[in-house]
Amino acid sequence: MVVAVVGAWFVVAAFVLVAWPKIGADENWRAVALALTLGFSLVHQLVFSTIAEDAYITFRYAQNIADGNGPVFNTGERIEGYANFLWMIAIALPKAAFGADIETSAIVLGVLGTLGAVLVAYVTVNRVVARAAGEPRPAYGVAAAVLVAGAGGLAAYGGSGTETPLFVLLLFGVFASLAARRPVFAGVLVAFAMMTRPSGTLLAVLVGGWLVIGALRGRYTWWSPVGWLLGGLVFVAPWTAWRVTYYNHVLPTSVLIPFDIDVRARIDLGWRYLSGFSVVHQGFLLLGLIAAVALVLRRNGRTPQEAEARSLTWLMLVTAVVLTGFVVFFGGDAGPAWRLLAPIPPLLAVAAVSVYGVLTAVTKPSPRPRTPVQRLMPAAAVTLSGLAVVTSVFSPDMLPRVRAWHDHGAQMEEIGRWLDGYLPPGSVVSTSAPGVLSYHAGTQLQIVGVRGQTEDTGEAVVSRRRPTIAVITDSGYSAAQSCVMDPAYALRYRVATFVREGTSMWLTVFLRADVERSVIAALDFSPDFRHVPCPS
């Protein structure tokens, strides 16, 4: 697949560079360029092809919705352990309506969302540039689409089952709506972004402030910010009222968990998260920096339309900075490929190409560009896209970590299916990775996270929930038998070790002392796992 994605990039790069004059002048050539770019994006996503651990938490909620239990992690417990309501509903609907598999639905919708983001990037740039130039220059949108298709983080999470592609799609949709002067529709999309990721709230603040400033400066009537607000409230108001009524709190548990960590320590984790991201994505960051410098050096637009387009590109760049700061403040996450920052490179790419188009808006494009300068933008776009692909497949924090993550997930899936098949229904399972294991353990078991991911508070679950079994691993099996007891379980639990039949892989679990024998007998009945007592 690595060879396939490099080959797909080479085809796109060759076509764009050779056919650039025709791409700008003929819609048929543009259609071919976009089709090749979408194919390139699809292959890039298939290289990673791994469902994220966190996605399975949402899958379990979606499964309960489809089963008629409501948006809960455990039946009868109203805990909001997700922060991506709209995505949860999107993947639950095919299951509820047609019986479709939730994993398959999430993968398909994520891949389509990523392809949609590539297309909307094309539309967004074209609308921004047309606003400044007074006429469409669609070739610029093709360059932006190629850059977005090459963004490794977006590709890595395209088929991951997470809300990332939907959030990027909505993000671009908001800017495309603003460029088209459709504030009500922009408000609706901002509301959807808020319902997809908590950071969507920051987007709402920025867009609302931008529209108010535009009204104060006379670019818009006051109906624009009012219409935007009303468009958003139509969805946000009932959603918020339902959440407060159903869960009896305002902020999701998943948002509150990072506050268990000291602010200084959390920000330190966030800076390290950003540092690793910056090393791998320095091409996109440099592109964004060049765009900002170019805007600063040319402070005033020559026409009101150009000034409006310039301000919109500033909004894109500021949004990228604010979203990055939000992730740093919350300490990032533990997954590979920087999921929380995946929207930043595509957003910087769209902003930078838009800036180029806006600042050259007064220059009439030649139908047959002859000078190297006139081909600078497509050459830069395909080159940076190619470098991004090379980085995504060879950086140790990208494809190699995703593949290791896939292997660990496969092992956690086996463990979850084992518990589902042999533990008595209603048993309580404590786990440090309530994602893959919880989904495949089925909804008949009660799953509690050791850090409160599925609880209404972060209290220790040992004394309150008295789990039947604790599976304290998030990376699957170990290479050797381990009989070390976790201190949190020392007083009321016993160590039990199981070997995966036909392998040298081991799993250590902690069993509540009063049910130790019966649980071992039940689990040992499986042909895939065999209990091996710890040495005396």
PyMOL commands that set and color helices and strands:
alter all, ss='L'
color gray80, all
select helices_A, chain A and resi 2-25+27-48+55-66+85-98+102-133+139-150+152-156+164-179+183-194+200-216+223-247+253-260+263-280+282-297+304-329+336-341+344-359+372-394+399-422+436-440+461-465+487-489+513-523
alter helices_A, ss='H'
color red, helices_A
select strands_A, chain A and resi 428-431+446-449+469-471+493-500+506-512+529-531
alter strands_A, ss='S'
color yellow, strands_A
deselect
rebuild
show_as cartoon
